[in-house]
Amino acid sequence: MHVIDLIDAGTSDYLEVDRLHRQLHDQAAAGNGDSIIVTQFAPTWTAGRHTKPEDIPDSTVRVIHVDRAGSATWHGPGQVVVYPIVRLKEPVDLYAWIRSVEAGVIETVREEWGLPVHRIDGRAGVWLTEEGRRDRKICAIGLKVARGATLHGVALNVDIDPIEAFAGIIPCGLFDADVACLSWEGVNVPLRTAADALVSHLISSIRPQLADPSQEITYSKGNACEYLA
């Protein structure tokens, strides 16, 4: 499994990373190796397959329509995005794949920073809940499986701008919930540190779902353009 780490290159262009994403998916689906992309995007708004018109009340927002599950979301500075692009064992169990990804995020946030995150039945992502407050999502998860290999992934809010992030949309189409962020919860951690921790936990969590769970991990750093064919 090749971890392509784009964090140190600064913010990445969403469409460039998406081209790399699709290229790596073709490789994984053909059995030619698994990959993980780790990045931080320049401000970008995307709309998944379940987006409704009312999820984007600001008609001036430029939205990229994508083939992942879920509704509208934002990506930008201060958020770690991880795309595991891997071939799954047969028969493919989509439910087990989703749970393994969720578990990797939950383990990261609980074990590294002590926040009591968990799943909420019927709602994708990783959440913080407490009596007297609206539920708040700290990590969005949007996944897809095609030709036995995975696309898309997770977006963990580390230190995002509370004014600019998610402006103009209803995040994930949830009118009755809020967004959370590590820094807003009193956890101040460098993006680099958060990315390393998240990747480590995710790899451990998803290994049992892989067609080749024994594969070694290699790492490289750069920008998306360096890896595009």
PyMOL commands that set and color helices and strands:
alter all, ss='L'
color gray80, all
select helices_A, chain A and resi 7-9+14-29+53-55+94-113+171-173+183-185+191-209+224-227
alter helices_A, ss='H'
color red, helices_A
select strands_A, chain A and resi 2-5+35-39+44-47+63-65+72-75+79-85+118-120+123-128+136-146+149-157+178-179+218-221
alter strands_A, ss='S'
color yellow, strands_A
deselect
rebuild
show_as cartoon
